[in-house]
Amino acid sequence: MRSNVPILLALSIVSLGAAAAQSAGDVGAVAYAAQGSTAATSQSSAELKWDVPKPTAYDEFFGRVAASDEMADTLEKEGKDGSRYRNDVKGMLGFNEIQMTDLREAVQRHKAETGALSKQSDTVWWDLYFKTKANREEFLKNHTETPEISRLKEKLTELGQQREDATMHVVEELKRTLGPEASAKMENWVYRSFGRNTPAAEYGQYSPLPPGAREALVRQLEKDGPKLQERMRKTWEQKEEEQELEYRQRQQDKPEVNP
């Protein structure tokens, strides 16, 4: 599974807006969730036209579930109420406790089955990044890739396909466990939330935020947007430096090939 850091950062931002609208209470969130779960069953799975590949959408969905639980754990360890994050997906899907247990178990299986593939993909992606960066001038001049860059691209595609297959294996197992009705709810919600280019008029329809929180979030982002962009830039630069050190170490550790 991908790192949940971006999702956790987004949930942290969302919590600012939610806190600003706390006076609206949680009743609005429950009503919003009920509205979303009802609408989600109105379209059969056969009619769905995915703008995003289904495995990618389910990757995001599983990451969303995991990140919500992680945020709830963090708040509860601090002595705060984490129920808003613990129950948001449950409310939006209209799941009961048993179905949520099945979903959380699937999230853990997904993490176990895709973890090694994700790690390999990350390594290959960074190798490709630095190889491409080093050969940029040659590429711009000759418009040709080196054999090693071509090989890395092929490997990345291969690992991506293996990861998609593993993801859909977990999804199909989960659907068999949930049964057709709950599976249809989940499929429609994943499609609406992660699988399509959402129309602006519907954006936020399935948000866990109570009325007023979304407006508070927008105001918070307008205020703190530049700071968040700067933080993300610094985070990327730090990550790039760390990965470059690991990349150079991998190059040194490669066995020498005799001519």
Secondary structure, DSSP 8 states (H G I E B T S, - for coil): ---SHHHHHHHHHHHHHHHHTGGG-SHHHHHHHHHHHHHHTSS-GGG---SS-HHHHHHHHHHHHHHHHHHHHHHHHTTS--HHHHSHHHHHHT--HHHHHHHHHHHHHHHHHHHHHHHHHHHHHHHHHHHHHHTHHHHHHH----HHHHHHHHHHHHHHHHHHHHHHHHHHHHHHHH-HHHHHHHHHHHHHHHSS---GGGTTTT-S--TTHHHHHHHHHHHHHHHHHHHHHHHHHHHHHHHHHHHHHHHHHS-----
